[in-house]
Amino acid sequence: MPYRVGFDVGGTFTDFVLQSPSGDLLTAKRLTTYPDPSEACLAGLDDLLAQSAVSWSDVSQATHGTTLGSNIVIERKARGVGLLTTRGFRDVLIIGREKRYQVYDLQIEKPVPLIPRRFIGEVTERILADGTVRTELDEADARRAIRALAARGVTTLAICLLHAYLNPVHERRLAAIAAEVAPHVTVTLSHEVSPTFREYERTSTTVVNAYVMTAIRDYLRGLATAMTGRGYRGRLFVMQSSGGIATAEAMQRYPVRMIESGPAAGALMAAAYGELTGHRDLIAFDMGGTTAKLALIEAGRPATTTAFELHRVNNAPGSGLPMNIQAIDLVEIGAGGGSIARARLGVVAVGPESASSTPGPVCYDRGGVEPTVTDADVVLGYINPDYFAGGSITLRPGAAARAIEERIGRPLGLSLEDAAWGIHTIVNTNMELATRVVSIERGRDPRDLTLVAFGGSGPVHGCRLAQALGIPRVILPAAAGVTAAIGLLAAEVKFDVARTYVRRLDGLDPAAVDAMYGEMAAQATEVVRESAVAGEVALVRSADARYVGQGYELTVPVPGGRLDADALVRVRASFDEVYAARYGYANPAEPVEIVTWKLSAVGGAPRIALAKAATRSVGESRKGTRRAYFPETRGYVDTPVYDRYALAAGTSLSGPAIVEERESTTVLPPGLTAAVDEYANLIAETGRR
């Protein structure tokens, strides 16, 4: 096995991992740099390789995870993006679904479209729902519309025509015309990005792809060029929202697929830890410096969705920007170590605003003035000021205490410890609500699941979160602070395609579907082969099905090979099974129709080796004691502090206790017990159901 690196950019920290030919992992963290996160990426990789005396030319694979795309959308940073659509459909983005995500909220604000109306053009053409052409494309009209948008400053153009997913002839012609009359304009076509039905979602997906395309392209090209200049001779891979990786070149064409790149890797690694420990039904809890991400994992696989929404309001469905992409079904909230705490309306409020890495929490001493969750955790004694991020950052607890006292304690009449504990409790409550979304609202009782807590702040808060929800067990992985970066090295090369072709199962033409699947397989396999995958490429098929007349679908597996009568019977049986599991019943007599046919091309998964714990203690595992706050003990108490790297397999701990490692800190509240397994994971038992 050659040297491989993974690096994941978060809102506050950038995480790194280097895997050696023997499988050993070396990890590191560094503050994310703004406005160009690649500065921290390159500096961190330089340091990591230097520590191991490894040259860039020795590295065969580099895999990157980043939230750059989602940040561009959320912060509305892009400029010069336009939309060209069928005449009469100029306001699709504004109208949306005409639904209120909070029915009784009279002050509701729907998501503002990414593209202002003045940058949306129309062309005369019309394709019907069966793919036939009713009105031919008026090319003179198209030229006028494209020139007008270019004159207004449009440099990236999304083209989304009615029913182009069935017949893209007019979209292709518009792309050719744009190349003639405005060759400087980059074009995104909906039938390439999202060849599925539902006009609003398809338009939104195409627009997001165009919106982030220029920034993602420049960023990935610049990063790859800088790495090549250092001697790197391999390909740069990027994690997709679906949990698979693809080349940077592929992501420059389809950047919408990497909109939630980093968090997906963490969910994948949480599933891997579940497999190692024998717990396949999990909640992945990734709390970093800026956000907390949660995902449901069932039978060892993260739940996925093809109706992803970015930047939801209070996690309400329909409140975000929709995208028809294959993505791990994550709930993300503004609850991280850098989340800012304020006294608001007589109570403590935490997030969603973050101090990020610049200026960062007050205790970083980088100019921050508003107290954060990390400041509270330092004041509560949970975090060692001299060993934060392995000692690379020295924290100032006095500054954190003053900020909490001045901005939270005095305005609310609270003591310093009560104010700090209030911040800690409120952020836990916010995360508890998000955990209910990925468990109870998905039909799963959290008391039947195991929590995997990781990220820089996850192990600090994970056990309290599990206690609040009655979760019986918490897996706290070794190197929890860089779990997502490790997950980048465990991801398989993957590319997903989907096409809408609405047909009833009892009236299906199998030959037509087989031909369509053949085209989809060729497209997906080509992208996977771009990644230099030499072995067999596996093709996994599925479909979105529903009872005839319904408006929403469930995803069911489709057998490989030719679609014969037996295969269709198996598809129907799978639908009844999935429907019954979701809603509690199924009606085998009700006709079923397939809406969207999907296929994933998957290259071989790389081998990731996880270090095992020593069979006996390596040095003194107990580092000493530290005063830490626990309400169960009615205040601060001398709490034993352990060195994570000196804990041998089989070691048992009882709370209250603190376990320190370079990338994170684990807090065991009173009443909890934990044991070290053979892979150096801490398995905590909450004593609940």
C-alpha positions as CSV (number, residue, x, y, z in Angstrom):
1,M,0.0,0.0,0.0
2,P,1.5,3.4,-1.0
3,Y,1.3,6.6,1.0
4,R,-2.1,8.3,0.9
5,V,-3.3,11.6,2.4
6,G,-6.7,12.9,3.3
7,F,-7.5,16.4,4.3
8,D,-10.9,17.8,5.3
9,V,-11.6,21.6,5.5
10,G,-14.1,22.6,8.2
11,G,-15.4,26.0,9.2
12,T,-12.8,26.3,12.1
13,F,-10.2,23.5,11.6
14,T,-8.7,21.7,8.7
15,D,-7.9,18.0,9.5
16,F,-5.2,15.9,8.0
17,V,-4.3,12.2,8.0
18,L,-1.4,10.4,6.3
19,Q,-1.5,6.6,5.8
20,S,1.9,4.8,5.5
21,P,2.5,1.7,3.4
22,S,2.3,-0.3,6.6
23,G,-1.2,1.1,7.3
24,D,-0.1,3.4,10.2
25,L,-2.0,6.7,10.5
26,L,-0.5,10.1,11.3
27,T,-3.0,12.9,12.0
28,A,-2.9,16.6,12.5
29,K,-5.2,19.7,12.8
30,R,-4.7,23.3,11.7
31,L,-6.9,26.4,11.8
32,T,-8.7,26.9,8.5
33,T,-7.5,29.9,6.6
34,Y,-9.8,32.6,5.0
35,P,-10.6,33.6,2.4
36,D,-8.5,30.8,0.8
37,P,-8.7,27.5,2.7
38,S,-6.1,25.9,0.4
39,E,-3.4,27.8,2.3
40,A,-4.1,25.8,5.4
41,C,-4.4,22.6,3.3
42,L,-1.0,23.0,1.7
43,A,0.8,24.1,4.9
44,G,-0.7,21.3,6.9
45,L,0.2,18.7,4.3
46,D,3.8,20.1,4.1
47,D,4.1,19.7,7.9
48,L,2.5,16.3,8.0
49,L,4.8,14.9,5.3
50,A,7.9,16.5,6.8
51,Q,7.1,14.9,10.2
52,S,7.2,11.5,8.5
53,A,10.2,12.3,6.3
54,V,7.9,11.6,3.3
55,S,8.3,13.5,0.0
56,W,5.3,14.6,-2.1
57,S,6.4,12.3,-4.9
58,D,5.9,9.3,-2.5
59,V,2.2,10.1,-2.1
60,S,0.1,8.2,-4.6
61,Q,-3.4,9.5,-3.7
62,A,-4.8,12.6,-2.1
63,T,-8.4,12.9,-1.2
64,H,-10.1,16.2,-0.2
65,G,-13.2,17.0,1.6
66,T,-14.5,20.6,1.8
67,T,-17.6,22.6,2.6
68,L,-16.5,25.4,0.2
69,G,-19.5,24.8,-2.1
70,S,-22.1,25.0,0.7
71,N,-20.4,28.1,2.2
72,I,-20.5,29.9,-1.2
73,V,-24.3,29.2,-1.4
74,I,-25.1,30.0,2.2
75,E,-23.1,33.3,2.1
76,R,-24.3,34.2,-1.4
77,K,-20.8,34.9,-2.6
78,A,-21.0,34.1,-6.3
79,R,-21.5,36.8,-9.0
80,G,-22.3,36.8,-12.7
81,V,-24.6,33.7,-12.6
82,G,-27.7,33.6,-14.9
83,L,-30.5,31.3,-15.9
84,L,-32.1,30.6,-19.2
85,T,-35.4,28.8,-19.3
86,T,-38.5,28.1,-21.3
87,R,-40.7,31.1,-22.0
88,G,-43.3,31.5,-19.3
89,F,-41.2,29.8,-16.6
90,R,-39.1,32.7,-15.6
91,D,-40.4,32.6,-12.0
92,V,-39.9,28.9,-11.2
93,L,-37.3,29.7,-8.6
94,I,-39.4,32.4,-7.0
95,I,-42.7,30.4,-6.9
96,G,-41.0,27.2,-5.8
97,R,-43.6,24.7,-4.4
98,E,-46.0,27.4,-3.2
99,K,-45.8,25.6,0.2
100,R,-45.2,27.2,3.6
101,Y,-42.7,25.1,5.6
102,Q,-44.3,26.5,8.8
103,V,-48.1,26.7,8.2
104,Y,-49.0,29.0,11.1
105,D,-46.0,31.3,11.0
106,L,-47.2,34.6,9.6
107,Q,-43.7,36.0,9.4
108,I,-42.3,33.2,7.3
109,E,-39.6,34.0,4.8
110,K,-39.0,31.6,1.9
111,P,-35.5,31.0,0.6
112,V,-34.4,33.9,-1.6
113,P,-33.5,32.6,-5.1
114,L,-29.7,32.5,-5.8
115,I,-30.3,34.3,-9.1
116,P,-32.0,37.7,-9.2
117,R,-34.9,38.0,-11.7
118,R,-33.0,40.4,-13.9
119,F,-30.5,37.6,-14.6
120,I,-33.1,35.1,-15.7
121,G,-33.9,35.0,-19.5
122,E,-36.5,33.1,-21.5
123,V,-36.5,31.5,-24.9
124,T,-39.3,30.4,-27.1
125,E,-39.5,26.5,-27.3
126,R,-41.6,23.8,-25.8
127,I,-41.1,20.1,-25.2
128,L,-44.1,18.1,-23.9
129,A,-44.1,15.7,-20.9
130,D,-43.7,12.7,-23.3
131,G,-40.6,14.2,-24.9
132,T,-42.1,15.3,-28.1
133,V,-41.4,18.7,-29.5
134,R,-44.4,21.0,-29.6
135,T,-42.6,24.3,-30.4
136,E,-39.2,24.3,-32.1
137,L,-36.4,26.4,-30.6
138,D,-36.5,30.0,-31.9
139,E,-32.7,30.4,-32.5
140,A,-32.9,34.1,-33.2
141,D,-34.8,34.6,-29.9
142,A,-32.2,32.5,-28.1
143,R,-29.3,34.6,-29.5
144,R,-31.0,37.8,-28.3
145,A,-31.6,36.3,-24.8
146,I,-28.0,35.0,-24.4
147,R,-26.5,38.3,-25.6
148,A,-28.7,40.3,-23.2
149,L,-27.6,38.2,-20.2
150,A,-24.0,38.4,-21.2
151,A,-24.4,42.2,-21.5
152,R,-25.7,42.3,-17.9
153,G,-22.5,40.6,-16.7
154,V,-23.5,36.9,-16.7
155,T,-20.4,34.7,-17.0
156,T,-21.9,31.4,-15.8
157,L,-25.2,30.3,-17.4
158,A,-27.6,27.6,-16.1
159,I,-29.9,26.3,-18.9
160,C,-33.0,24.5,-17.7
161,L,-35.8,23.9,-20.2
162,L,-39.1,22.3,-19.6
163,H,-39.0,18.4,-19.8
164,A,-35.4,18.5,-21.0
165,Y,-34.7,15.4,-18.9
166,L,-36.7,13.5,-21.6
167,N,-35.5,15.3,-24.7
168,P,-32.4,17.5,-24.3
169,V,-32.2,18.5,-28.0
170,H,-33.0,22.2,-27.3
171,E,-30.7,22.5,-24.3
172,R,-27.8,21.1,-26.4
173,R,-28.6,23.6,-29.2
174,L,-28.6,26.5,-26.7
175,A,-25.2,25.4,-25.4
176,A,-23.9,25.5,-29.0
177,I,-25.4,29.0,-29.6
178,A,-24.0,30.3,-26.3
179,A,-20.5,29.1,-27.4
180,E,-21.0,31.1,-30.6
181,V,-22.4,34.4,-29.3
182,A,-20.8,34.4,-25.8
183,P,-17.8,32.1,-25.8
184,H,-16.6,33.5,-22.4
185,V,-19.7,32.2,-20.7
186,T,-19.5,28.8,-18.9
187,V,-22.7,26.8,-19.4
188,T,-24.4,24.2,-17.2
189,L,-27.2,22.0,-18.7
190,S,-30.0,20.6,-16.6
191,H,-30.1,17.3,-18.5
192,E,-26.5,16.6,-17.6
193,V,-26.7,17.8,-14.0
194,S,-30.2,16.5,-13.0
195,P,-32.1,14.6,-15.6
196,T,-35.1,14.1,-13.4
197,F,-38.6,15.5,-13.2
198,R,-40.0,18.2,-10.9
199,E,-39.3,21.5,-12.5
200,Y,-38.5,23.5,-9.4
201,E,-36.0,21.0,-7.9
202,R,-34.3,20.4,-11.2
203,T,-33.9,24.1,-11.8
204,S,-32.6,24.7,-8.3
205,T,-30.1,21.9,-8.7
206,T,-28.8,23.2,-12.1
207,V,-28.6,26.7,-10.7
208,V,-26.6,25.6,-7.6
209,N,-24.2,23.7,-9.9
210,A,-23.7,26.9,-12.0
211,Y,-23.5,29.1,-8.9
212,V,-20.5,27.3,-7.4
213,M,-18.9,26.2,-10.6
214,T,-16.5,29.0,-11.1
215,A,-15.2,29.2,-7.5
216,I,-14.9,25.4,-7.2
217,R,-13.1,25.1,-10.6
218,D,-10.6,27.8,-9.7
219,Y,-10.1,26.4,-6.2
220,L,-9.6,22.8,-7.3
221,R,-7.3,23.8,-10.2
222,G,-5.2,26.0,-8.0
223,L,-4.9,23.3,-5.3
224,A,-4.0,20.6,-7.8
225,T,-1.4,22.9,-9.5
226,A,0.2,23.8,-6.1
227,M,0.4,20.1,-5.1
228,T,1.9,19.2,-8.5
229,G,4.5,22.0,-8.1
230,R,5.5,20.3,-4.8
231,G,6.1,17.0,-6.5
232,Y,2.8,15.2,-6.2
233,R,2.3,13.0,-9.2
234,G,-1.1,11.5,-8.5
235,R,-4.7,12.6,-9.0
236,L,-6.6,14.8,-6.7
237,F,-9.8,13.2,-5.5
238,V,-12.8,14.9,-3.9
239,M,-15.4,13.4,-1.6
240,Q,-19.0,13.7,-2.9
241,S,-22.1,14.2,-0.8
242,S,-23.1,10.7,-1.7
243,G,-20.1,9.2,0.2
244,G,-18.1,8.3,-2.8
245,I,-15.0,10.0,-4.3
246,A,-14.3,11.2,-7.8
247,T,-11.6,13.1,-9.5
248,A,-11.3,16.9,-9.1
249,E,-11.8,17.1,-12.9
250,A,-15.2,15.4,-12.6
251,M,-16.2,17.7,-9.7
252,Q,-15.3,20.7,-11.8
253,R,-18.1,19.7,-14.1
254,Y,-20.6,18.6,-11.4
255,P,-19.7,20.7,-8.3
256,V,-23.2,20.4,-6.9
257,R,-22.3,16.8,-6.1
258,M,-19.7,17.9,-3.6
259,I,-21.9,20.5,-1.8
260,E,-21.7,18.5,1.5
261,S,-18.4,16.9,0.8
262,G,-16.7,16.8,4.3
263,P,-19.6,15.7,6.5
264,A,-20.3,12.7,4.3
265,A,-16.8,11.2,5.1
266,G,-17.5,11.4,8.8
267,A,-20.8,9.4,8.4
268,L,-19.0,6.8,6.4
269,M,-16.3,6.3,9.1
270,A,-18.9,6.2,11.8
271,A,-20.5,3.2,9.9
272,A,-17.0,1.6,9.8
273,Y,-16.6,2.0,13.6
274,G,-20.0,0.4,14.0
275,E,-19.0,-2.6,12.0
276,L,-15.8,-3.0,14.0
277,T,-17.7,-2.9,17.3
278,G,-20.6,-5.0,16.2
279,H,-23.2,-2.1,16.3
280,R,-24.7,-1.6,12.9
281,D,-27.6,0.7,13.8
282,L,-26.2,4.0,14.8
283,I,-26.4,7.8,15.0
284,A,-23.3,9.5,13.6
285,F,-22.7,12.7,15.6
286,D,-20.0,15.0,14.2
287,M,-19.5,18.2,16.2
288,G,-16.7,20.4,15.0
289,G,-15.8,24.0,15.5
290,T,-18.6,25.5,13.4
291,T,-21.5,23.0,13.0
292,A,-22.8,19.7,14.3
293,K,-23.8,17.0,11.7
294,L,-26.0,14.0,12.4
295,A,-26.9,11.0,10.3
296,L,-28.8,7.8,10.8
297,I,-27.0,4.6,9.9
298,E,-29.0,1.4,9.5
299,A,-27.7,-2.1,8.9
300,G,-24.2,-0.6,8.6
301,R,-25.0,1.9,5.8
302,P,-25.8,5.7,6.2
303,A,-29.3,6.7,5.1
304,T,-29.2,8.5,1.8
305,T,-31.6,10.9,0.0
306,T,-32.1,12.3,-3.5
307,A,-34.0,15.3,-2.2
308,F,-31.3,17.1,-0.4
309,E,-31.9,20.6,1.0
310,L,-29.2,23.1,1.9
311,H,-29.5,25.7,4.7
312,R,-32.9,24.6,6.2
313,V,-34.6,26.9,8.7
314,N,-34.9,25.0,12.0
315,N,-34.6,21.7,10.1
316,A,-38.0,22.2,8.5
317,P,-38.6,20.3,5.3
318,G,-39.1,22.7,2.4
319,S,-37.3,25.6,4.0
320,G,-33.9,25.2,2.3
321,L,-32.6,25.2,-1.3
322,P,-33.5,21.8,-2.8
323,M,-31.1,19.7,-4.9
324,N,-31.8,16.5,-6.7
325,I,-28.5,14.8,-5.9
326,Q,-27.6,11.6,-4.2
327,A,-26.4,12.5,-0.7
328,I,-26.0,11.1,2.7
329,D,-29.1,12.2,4.7
330,L,-27.5,14.6,7.1
331,V,-29.0,17.1,9.5
332,E,-26.6,20.0,10.1
333,I,-27.1,22.8,12.6
334,G,-25.0,25.7,13.8
335,A,-23.8,24.1,17.0
336,G,-20.0,23.7,17.2
337,G,-17.2,24.7,19.5
338,G,-17.1,28.1,17.9
339,S,-20.9,28.8,18.2
340,I,-21.5,32.2,19.8
341,A,-23.5,32.4,23.0
342,R,-25.5,35.5,23.7
343,A,-28.0,36.7,26.4
344,R,-31.2,37.0,24.4
345,L,-34.7,37.8,25.8
346,G,-33.6,36.9,29.3
347,V,-32.2,33.5,28.4
348,V,-29.0,31.9,27.0
349,A,-29.0,31.5,23.3
350,V,-26.3,29.6,21.4
351,G,-25.6,29.7,17.6
352,P,-26.1,29.4,14.7
353,E,-23.5,32.2,14.3
354,S,-19.9,31.0,14.7
355,A,-16.7,32.7,15.6
356,S,-15.0,30.3,13.1
357,S,-11.2,30.3,13.0
358,T,-11.1,34.1,12.5
359,P,-11.2,35.5,15.0
360,G,-12.2,32.3,16.8
361,P,-13.4,31.8,20.4
362,V,-12.2,34.4,23.0
363,C,-9.8,31.9,24.6
364,Y,-7.9,31.6,21.3
365,D,-6.7,35.2,21.9
366,R,-7.1,36.0,18.2
367,G,-9.4,39.0,18.6
368,G,-12.7,37.3,19.5
369,V,-14.8,39.1,22.0
370,E,-18.0,37.1,22.1
371,P,-18.1,33.9,24.2
372,T,-18.5,30.5,22.5
373,V,-19.1,26.9,23.4
374,T,-15.4,26.3,23.5
375,D,-14.9,29.1,26.0
376,A,-17.6,27.6,28.2
377,D,-16.0,24.1,28.0
378,V,-12.6,25.7,29.0
379,V,-14.2,27.5,32.0
380,L,-16.0,24.2,33.0
381,G,-12.6,22.5,33.1
382,Y,-13.3,20.0,30.3
383,I,-10.6,21.3,27.9
384,N,-6.9,21.5,28.9
385,P,-5.7,25.0,27.9
386,D,-2.2,23.8,27.4
387,Y,-3.0,20.7,25.3
388,F,-5.6,22.1,22.9
389,A,-5.1,20.6,19.4
390,G,-2.1,18.8,20.8
391,G,-0.7,22.0,22.3
392,S,-0.5,23.8,19.0
393,I,-2.8,26.5,20.4
394,T,-2.5,27.8,23.9
395,L,-5.9,28.8,25.3
396,R,-6.5,31.6,27.8
397,P,-9.2,30.5,30.3
398,G,-9.1,33.9,32.0
399,A,-10.2,35.7,28.8
400,A,-12.9,33.2,28.3
401,A,-14.2,33.6,31.9
402,R,-14.3,37.4,31.6
403,A,-16.2,37.2,28.3
404,I,-18.8,34.8,29.7
405,E,-19.2,36.8,32.9
406,E,-19.6,40.2,31.1
407,R,-21.9,39.1,28.2
408,I,-23.8,36.2,29.8
409,G,-23.4,36.2,33.6
410,R,-24.1,39.8,34.5
411,P,-27.0,40.4,32.0
412,L,-28.8,37.3,33.2
413,G,-27.8,37.5,36.9
414,L,-25.8,34.2,36.8
415,S,-22.6,33.1,38.4
416,L,-19.7,32.3,36.1
417,E,-20.1,28.5,36.4
418,D,-23.9,28.7,36.0
419,A,-23.5,30.9,32.8
420,A,-20.8,28.5,31.4
421,W,-23.0,25.4,32.3
422,G,-26.0,27.2,30.7
423,I,-24.0,27.6,27.4
424,H,-23.0,23.9,27.5
425,T,-26.5,22.8,28.3
426,I,-28.2,24.9,25.6
427,V,-26.0,23.7,22.8
428,N,-26.6,20.1,24.0
429,T,-30.4,20.8,23.8
430,N,-30.0,22.2,20.3
431,M,-28.2,19.0,19.2
432,E,-30.8,16.8,21.0
433,L,-33.5,18.3,18.8
434,A,-31.5,17.6,15.7
435,T,-30.8,14.0,16.9
436,R,-34.6,13.5,17.2
437,V,-34.9,14.6,13.5
438,V,-32.6,11.8,12.3
439,S,-34.0,9.2,14.6
440,I,-37.6,9.6,15.8
441,E,-38.7,11.4,12.6
442,R,-37.1,8.6,10.6
443,G,-39.1,6.0,12.5
444,R,-36.3,4.9,14.8
445,D,-36.2,5.0,18.6
446,P,-32.9,6.5,19.7
447,R,-32.9,4.1,22.7
448,D,-32.4,1.3,20.3
449,L,-29.4,2.9,18.6
450,T,-25.7,3.6,19.4
451,L,-24.2,7.0,19.2
452,V,-20.8,7.5,17.5
453,A,-19.4,10.8,18.7
454,F,-16.5,12.4,16.8
455,G,-15.2,15.7,15.6
456,G,-13.1,18.1,17.7
457,S,-16.0,18.8,20.1
458,G,-18.1,15.7,19.7
459,P,-16.5,13.6,22.5
460,V,-16.9,16.6,24.9
461,H,-20.7,16.6,24.4
462,G,-21.5,13.1,23.2
463,C,-22.1,11.4,26.5
464,R,-24.5,14.1,27.7
465,L,-26.4,14.0,24.4
466,A,-26.7,10.2,24.8
467,Q,-28.0,10.5,28.4
468,A,-30.6,13.1,27.4
469,L,-32.0,10.8,24.7
470,G,-31.7,7.5,26.6
471,I,-29.1,6.1,24.1
472,P,-27.5,3.2,25.9
473,R,-24.0,3.3,24.3
474,V,-21.5,5.8,22.9
475,I,-18.6,4.9,20.7
476,L,-15.8,7.4,21.0
477,P,-13.2,6.6,18.3
478,A,-9.5,7.1,18.6
479,A,-8.4,10.2,16.8
480,A,-12.1,11.4,17.0
481,G,-11.1,14.9,16.0
482,V,-10.0,13.8,12.5
483,T,-12.5,11.0,11.9
484,A,-13.9,12.7,8.7
485,A,-10.3,13.0,7.3
486,I,-9.8,9.3,8.0
487,G,-13.1,8.6,6.3
488,L,-11.7,10.2,3.1
489,L,-9.2,7.3,2.9
490,A,-11.9,4.7,3.3
491,A,-14.2,6.0,0.6
492,E,-14.8,4.1,-2.6
493,V,-14.7,5.7,-6.1
494,K,-18.3,6.2,-7.0
495,F,-20.5,8.1,-9.5
496,D,-24.3,8.2,-9.4
497,V,-26.7,8.8,-12.3
498,A,-30.5,9.0,-12.4
499,R,-33.2,9.5,-15.1
500,T,-36.9,10.1,-14.8
501,Y,-39.0,7.6,-16.8
502,V,-42.5,7.3,-15.3
503,R,-44.0,3.9,-15.9
504,R,-46.3,1.5,-14.1
505,L,-44.7,-1.8,-13.2
506,D,-47.6,-3.7,-14.8
507,G,-47.2,-1.9,-18.1
508,L,-43.4,-1.6,-18.3
509,D,-41.4,-2.1,-21.4
510,P,-38.3,-3.9,-20.0
511,A,-36.3,-3.4,-23.2
512,A,-36.6,0.3,-23.0
513,V,-35.4,0.3,-19.4
514,D,-32.6,-2.0,-20.2
515,A,-31.4,0.3,-22.9
516,M,-31.6,3.3,-20.6
517,Y,-29.7,1.5,-17.9
518,G,-27.0,0.7,-20.5
519,E,-26.6,4.4,-21.3
520,M,-26.5,5.3,-17.6
521,A,-23.9,2.5,-16.9
522,A,-21.7,3.8,-19.7
523,Q,-21.8,7.4,-18.4
524,A,-21.1,6.4,-14.8
525,T,-18.4,3.9,-15.6
526,E,-16.6,6.4,-17.8
527,V,-16.3,8.8,-14.8
528,V,-15.1,6.0,-12.5
529,R,-12.5,4.9,-15.0
530,E,-11.2,8.6,-15.1
531,S,-10.1,7.9,-11.6
532,A,-7.7,5.2,-12.8
533,V,-9.7,2.4,-11.4
534,A,-8.3,-0.6,-13.1
535,G,-10.3,-3.4,-11.5
536,E,-13.9,-4.3,-11.8
537,V,-16.5,-1.6,-11.6
538,A,-19.6,-2.7,-9.7
539,L,-23.0,-1.4,-10.9
540,V,-25.7,-1.0,-8.3
541,R,-29.2,-0.2,-9.5
542,S,-32.2,1.2,-7.7
543,A,-35.4,3.1,-8.5
544,D,-37.8,5.5,-6.8
545,A,-41.3,3.9,-6.7
546,R,-44.7,4.9,-5.4
547,Y,-48.3,3.8,-5.5
548,V,-50.0,5.3,-8.6
549,G,-51.3,8.7,-7.7
550,Q,-48.9,9.4,-4.8
551,G,-46.7,12.5,-4.8
552,Y,-43.6,11.1,-3.0
553,E,-41.4,8.0,-3.6
554,L,-39.4,5.4,-1.8
555,T,-36.1,4.0,-3.1
556,V,-36.0,0.3,-3.8
557,P,-33.3,-2.0,-5.2
558,V,-33.4,-3.2,-8.8
559,P,-31.8,-6.5,-9.6
560,G,-28.8,-6.6,-12.0
561,G,-29.0,-8.1,-15.5
562,R,-32.0,-8.0,-17.9
563,L,-35.3,-6.8,-16.5
564,D,-37.6,-9.9,-16.9
565,A,-40.9,-10.7,-15.2
566,D,-39.1,-12.3,-12.2
567,A,-37.0,-9.1,-11.7
568,L,-40.1,-6.9,-11.8
569,V,-41.8,-9.2,-9.2
570,R,-38.8,-8.7,-6.9
571,V,-38.9,-4.9,-7.4
572,R,-42.6,-5.0,-6.4
573,A,-41.8,-7.1,-3.3
574,S,-39.0,-4.8,-2.3
575,F,-41.4,-1.8,-2.5
576,D,-44.0,-3.5,-0.3
577,E,-41.3,-4.3,2.2
578,V,-39.8,-0.8,2.3
579,Y,-43.3,0.8,2.4
580,A,-44.4,-1.3,5.3
581,A,-41.2,-0.5,7.2
582,R,-41.7,3.2,6.7
583,Y,-45.4,3.5,7.2
584,G,-46.5,0.4,9.0
585,Y,-48.5,-1.2,6.3
586,A,-48.5,-2.0,2.6
587,N,-51.2,-2.8,0.0
588,P,-50.1,-5.5,-2.5
589,A,-53.2,-5.0,-4.6
590,E,-52.5,-1.3,-5.2
591,P,-50.6,-0.6,-8.5
592,V,-47.1,0.7,-8.3
593,E,-45.2,3.0,-10.7
594,I,-41.5,3.7,-11.1
595,V,-40.6,7.4,-11.3
596,T,-36.8,7.6,-11.4
597,W,-34.3,4.9,-12.3
598,K,-30.9,5.2,-10.7
599,L,-27.5,3.6,-11.0
600,S,-24.2,3.8,-9.1
601,A,-20.9,2.8,-10.6
602,V,-18.5,1.8,-7.8
603,G,-14.8,1.2,-8.0
604,G,-12.9,-1.0,-5.5
605,A,-12.9,0.4,-1.9
606,P,-9.3,1.1,-0.6
607,R,-8.1,-0.6,2.5
608,I,-7.9,1.5,5.6
609,A,-6.0,0.1,8.6
610,L,-6.9,1.3,12.1
611,A,-4.4,1.1,14.8
612,K,-5.1,-1.3,17.6
613,A,-4.7,-0.5,21.2
614,A,-1.8,-1.9,23.1
615,T,-2.5,-5.0,25.1
616,R,-0.9,-3.5,28.1
617,S,-0.4,0.1,29.4
618,V,2.2,2.2,27.7
619,G,3.5,4.3,30.6
620,E,1.3,6.0,33.1
621,S,-2.2,6.4,31.8
622,R,-3.4,8.8,34.4
623,K,-2.0,12.3,33.8
624,G,-3.3,13.8,37.1
625,T,-6.5,15.7,38.1
626,R,-8.2,18.8,37.0
627,R,-11.1,20.8,38.6
628,A,-14.1,20.3,36.3
629,Y,-17.7,21.2,36.8
630,F,-20.5,18.5,37.0
631,P,-23.9,19.4,38.4
632,E,-24.2,15.9,39.8
633,T,-21.4,16.7,42.2
634,R,-22.8,20.2,42.9
635,G,-20.0,22.1,41.4
636,Y,-16.3,21.7,40.6
637,V,-14.6,18.5,41.6
638,D,-11.1,17.1,41.2
639,T,-11.5,14.9,38.1
640,P,-9.0,12.3,37.0
641,V,-7.4,13.0,33.6
642,Y,-6.2,10.2,31.4
643,D,-3.8,10.0,28.4
644,R,-5.7,8.4,25.5
645,Y,-2.5,7.0,24.0
646,A,-1.5,5.2,27.2
647,L,-4.8,3.3,27.7
648,A,-4.5,-0.4,27.0
649,A,-7.2,-2.6,25.5
650,G,-9.6,-3.7,28.2
651,T,-9.0,-0.7,30.5
652,S,-12.1,0.4,32.3
653,L,-12.9,4.0,33.4
654,S,-15.7,5.4,35.6
655,G,-17.0,9.0,35.4
656,P,-16.4,11.7,36.2
657,A,-13.3,11.4,34.1
658,I,-11.6,13.2,31.3
659,V,-9.6,11.5,28.5
660,E,-7.2,13.7,26.5
661,E,-5.7,13.2,23.0
662,R,-4.2,15.6,20.5
663,E,-7.3,16.0,18.3
664,S,-10.1,16.0,20.9
665,T,-11.1,15.5,24.6
666,T,-13.6,13.0,25.9
667,V,-15.7,13.9,29.0
668,L,-17.3,11.1,31.0
669,P,-20.0,12.5,33.3
670,P,-20.6,10.9,36.7
671,G,-22.4,7.5,36.5
672,L,-21.0,6.5,33.2
673,T,-18.5,3.7,32.6
674,A,-16.3,3.2,29.6
675,A,-13.9,0.5,28.3
676,V,-11.2,0.5,25.7
677,D,-11.7,-2.0,22.9
678,E,-9.0,-3.6,20.7
679,Y,-9.1,-0.7,18.2
680,A,-8.5,1.9,21.0
681,N,-12.2,3.0,20.8
682,L,-13.7,4.1,24.1
683,I,-17.1,2.4,24.5
684,A,-19.2,4.3,27.1
685,E,-22.3,2.8,28.7
686,T,-24.8,5.4,29.9
687,G,-26.8,3.0,32.1
688,R,-29.9,3.9,30.2
689,R,-32.2,1.5,28.3
